[in-house]
């Protein structure tokens, strides 16, 4: 099994959630802004983790969620095709 096999499986599991976002008028830009804010939070946790080690426990989960948001950012515009609202 290669990393590309894992990537396609990961994207397949996110596809239904991506359709859910599209039907609720969530744009790719909103997903990107959410990912940016999450990245800033993760950066703060790494910075503050030198004094508060408990914050470092959340960093892997933040990185995984950031990866999922990146995949959702890519599939959201394709899920919006065929709807009557503009793609932002």
Backbone bond lengths (Angstrom), bond angles and torsions (degrees), N, CA, C in turn:
res aa  C-N    CA-C-N  psi(-1)  N-CA   C-N-CA  omega(-1)  CA-C   N-CA-C  phi
1 X - - - 1.453 - - 1.534 108.13 -
2 X 1.305 114.97 131.50 1.458 120.30 -179.44 1.529 110.28 -102.79
3 X 1.323 115.25 171.84 1.469 120.63 178.73 1.526 110.44 -65.11
4 X 1.341 116.94 -29.65 1.458 120.41 179.51 1.520 111.65 -70.62
5 X 1.330 117.22 -31.05 1.467 120.77 173.86 1.524 110.31 -65.84
6 X 1.313 115.91 -42.56 1.462 120.02 178.63 1.528 110.90 -64.81
7 X 1.334 116.51 -38.94 1.462 120.42 -179.41 1.519 110.73 -63.43
8 X 1.327 117.72 -43.89 1.462 119.39 -179.51 1.526 111.22 -67.68
9 X 1.312 118.06 -36.42 1.471 120.43 176.23 1.523 111.03 -65.27
10 X 1.328 115.31 -41.96 1.459 120.55 179.25 1.528 110.46 -62.15
11 X 1.331 116.85 -43.87 1.461 120.59 179.03 1.525 111.35 -66.88
12 X 1.320 117.36 -35.76 1.469 120.13 177.35 1.523 111.50 -63.49
13 X 1.328 117.00 -38.53 1.464 118.99 179.48 1.523 111.69 -71.05
14 X 1.332 117.24 -27.03 1.466 120.33 179.51 1.522 113.44 -84.68
15 X 1.329 117.60 -13.32 1.464 121.05 -174.42 1.532 113.25 -59.61
16 X 1.314 118.26 -41.28 1.465 119.78 179.62 1.527 110.99 -67.30
17 X 1.332 116.38 -37.97 1.459 119.65 176.73 1.525 110.65 -67.15
18 X 1.309 116.56 -34.59 1.461 121.29 177.92 1.530 109.94 -64.81
19 X 1.320 117.13 -42.00 1.475 119.90 176.70 1.521 110.76 -64.17
20 X 1.308 117.08 -37.05 1.467 121.50 177.14 1.523 110.44 -62.65
21 X 1.326 117.35 -43.32 1.459 120.39 177.19 1.519 111.42 -62.54
22 X 1.322 116.30 -41.22 1.458 120.48 -178.33 1.523 111.47 -65.89
23 X 1.315 117.44 -38.68 1.465 119.35 179.78 1.523 112.11 -71.88
24 X 1.337 116.47 -18.94 1.466 120.79 177.33 1.519 112.31 -99.36
25 X 1.331 116.70 19.95 1.467 123.68 175.03 1.521 113.89 61.41
26 X 1.313 117.78 30.25 1.460 121.15 175.28 1.523 107.26 -87.47
27 X 1.325 116.59 124.18 1.465 120.75 -177.18 1.527 110.64 -92.47
28 X 1.327 114.29 166.10 1.460 119.90 177.54 1.531 110.67 -63.82
29 X 1.320 116.80 -33.32 1.468 119.81 178.19 1.526 111.30 -64.35
30 X 1.303 117.63 -37.84 1.461 120.72 177.95 1.524 110.83 -66.52
31 X 1.324 116.45 -38.00 1.464 120.40 177.21 1.530 109.85 -65.42
32 X 1.332 116.43 -40.24 1.461 120.93 179.38 1.523 111.74 -64.66
33 X 1.325 117.01 -43.46 1.469 120.49 178.58 1.526 110.43 -63.39
34 X 1.316 116.89 -40.26 1.463 120.43 177.57 1.527 110.56 -62.17
35 X 1.338 116.52 -42.08 1.459 120.70 178.62 1.529 110.72 -65.05
36 X 1.316 116.77 -38.27 1.466 120.16 178.15 1.520 111.03 -63.29
37 X 1.323 116.56 -46.50 1.467 120.47 179.27 1.530 111.15 -62.78
38 X 1.318 115.75 -38.83 1.465 119.81 178.06 1.528 110.76 -66.32
39 X 1.322 116.90 -37.48 1.463 120.41 177.22 1.524 111.05 -64.89
40 X 1.326 116.61 -40.92 1.462 119.91 177.05 1.527 111.16 -62.91
41 X 1.324 116.20 -41.20 1.456 120.08 177.36 1.528 110.75 -62.90
42 X 1.327 116.80 -42.81 1.462 120.25 177.60 1.516 111.92 -62.79
43 X 1.337 116.39 -39.70 1.461 120.07 176.67 1.516 112.06 -62.91
44 X 1.324 115.96 -40.43 1.465 119.53 176.71 1.525 110.49 -63.42
45 X 1.336 116.64 -41.08 1.460 119.34 179.95 1.529 111.10 -62.68
46 X 1.328 117.47 -38.39 1.461 119.95 177.48 1.528 109.83 -66.87
47 X 1.331 116.64 -43.25 1.463 120.92 179.39 1.538 111.38 -62.66
48 X 1.322 116.28 -47.47 1.460 120.72 -177.27 1.521 112.16 -79.45
49 X 1.318 117.40 -11.39 1.459 120.67 -178.21 1.511 114.13 -66.93
50 X 1.342 116.58 -15.95 1.465 118.03 179.01 1.530 111.52 -69.16
51 X 1.332 116.34 -27.00 1.463 118.97 178.29 1.528 111.98 -107.11
52 X 1.306 116.44 -28.64 1.476 121.01 179.06 1.526 108.17 -120.81
53 X 1.299 116.35 88.79 1.464 122.10 -172.87 1.526 113.13 -63.20
54 X 1.292 117.82 -23.38 1.468 120.64 -178.65 1.524 111.60 -63.17
55 X 1.341 117.13 -27.67 1.461 120.62 179.62 1.524 112.33 -66.40
56 X 1.323 116.86 -27.64 1.458 120.42 -178.87 1.526 112.70 -67.53
57 X 1.319 117.11 -20.19 1.459 120.65 178.46 1.526 111.02 -65.37
58 X 1.324 116.91 -31.36 1.459 120.92 -177.57 1.524 113.37 -80.04
59 X 1.318 118.67 -14.75 1.471 121.42 -174.36 1.533 112.84 -61.53
60 X 1.329 121.91 -45.34 1.467 119.59 177.94 1.538 112.94 -61.07
61 X 1.309 117.42 -38.41 1.463 120.00 177.85 1.526 110.92 -66.26
62 X 1.317 116.76 -39.14 1.459 120.80 177.77 1.523 110.32 -64.62
63 X 1.321 117.09 -41.82 1.468 120.57 179.06 1.523 111.33 -64.84
64 X 1.331 117.40 -40.30 1.465 120.63 177.81 1.525 110.88 -64.81
65 X 1.319 116.75 -44.29 1.458 120.72 178.63 1.522 110.64 -64.48
66 X 1.313 117.48 -37.21 1.462 122.15 177.30 1.524 110.18 -63.17
67 X 1.321 117.26 -39.34 1.461 121.09 177.65 1.531 110.56 -66.01
68 X 1.316 117.00 -39.68 1.459 120.55 177.91 1.524 111.13 -65.47
69 X 1.325 117.12 -40.94 1.458 120.34 178.07 1.522 111.61 -65.19
70 X 1.307 116.78 -34.78 1.456 120.14 176.74 1.530 110.62 -64.02
71 X 1.321 117.30 -41.44 1.460 120.68 177.33 1.529 110.77 -67.56
72 X 1.335 117.10 -39.18 1.459 120.44 178.21 1.519 111.50 -66.41
73 X 1.313 116.53 -34.23 1.455 121.24 177.22 1.527 110.15 -59.36
74 X 1.306 116.96 -38.66 1.456 120.72 179.96 1.512 114.10 -75.78
75 X 1.315 118.01 -32.25 1.467 119.01 -175.81 1.522 112.80 -92.48
76 X 1.317 118.86 -14.91 1.465 120.79 -178.82 1.526 112.63 -61.89
77 X 1.339 120.75 -46.08 1.470 118.73 179.16 1.522 113.09 -62.20
78 X 1.332 117.38 -36.97 1.460 118.19 179.61 1.525 111.44 -70.60
79 X 1.327 117.77 -27.35 1.463 120.81 176.98 1.519 111.14 -74.81
80 X 1.336 116.93 -23.78 1.458 120.74 -179.31 1.531 113.20 -81.28
81 X 1.326 117.00 -14.16 1.461 120.53 -179.57 1.523 109.16 -61.69
82 X 1.287 116.27 130.87 1.454 121.60 -179.53 1.511 113.37 99.62
83 X 1.327 117.53 -9.87 1.457 120.86 175.97 1.523 109.04 -90.66
84 X 1.297 117.27 166.42 1.442 121.99 -175.08 1.519 114.35 -96.34
85 X 1.313 118.79 11.03 1.449 120.06 177.96 1.534 109.58 -106.94
86 X 1.322 116.54 153.51 1.471 118.83 -177.45 1.515 111.70 -72.14
87 X 1.307 114.54 148.70 1.465 120.22 176.44 1.509 107.60 -90.63
88 X 1.321 116.04 123.05 1.479 120.40 -177.92 1.502 110.27 -94.04
